């Protein structure tokens, strides 16, 4: 069980009662980090270049930049859907820290909330050519009573091109 602060527990309970209705992706908005990576029906790709890793997401063709050129976080920036990510190697792992996620994102499809104080730390570890583990640590003292970590296993899908996706919000009449 995640260690939620009272306001976050109430919001999570509300989202659970609504069976996930109201997720930003229902309104054609990005899922945020780590939610976009956890959407099992949508693959993503990593593209490594000198100084940067780019993650391409099949869902609405969103992308995420992870700077690996040694820079730190900027002193001032506007929160965004995917935040600001910096990464570095630690042995056989890639460690990525992300801050600056806007409060509209959910951590997952079940509705775990967060505040603007959120810091996500991901530890990417390739086990073999087809298996990737990511330890995801959520550190948000405004929404959780202590940091918590989940480990997610990803399996490589066959090489294929992403398709074009059009998101249309259903109107209520």
C-alpha positions, 0 to 999 in steps of 0.5 A: 500500500502506498503511503499517501498523505490524507489529501492524496488518499482522498483524491486517490479514493475518489479516482478509484470510485470513478474507475479511473475516469478523468485520467488526462489521457481520456481528454487527449492529454499526456499521461506524464511520467511514469504513467505513459511508460506503464500504458501496456497497450502502447509501446515506446522506444529509446533512441540514444544519441551523444548527450541525450536519450529520447523516448518516443511514445506510440500514444499520440506520438509524444516524446521525452528528452533525458539529458545525459550530457552532465547538466543539472536541473535548470534554476527556473522552468515551467512544469510540463507533462513530462517534466525535466529529466537528467540521466547518468550511468551508474555501473550497468544501470541508467539512473534518470531523475525527473522533476517539474511535472505538472499536477495534472498528470497521474502516476498510473492508470489507477489514479495515484496523485502527486504534487509539484514537489514530485521527484521521480527517480528511475533506474533502467537495467537491461537483463538481456536483449529482450528484458528491461527492468525499471525501478521507479522511486516516487519521492513527493513529501506533499503527497506521500508520507515517505518515498516508495519504489515499484519495479516494472518489467518490460519485454521488447516487442518486435521492431515495428513502426508506430502508427498514427493515432488521432485522439478525439474527446467524446462530447457530452450532449 
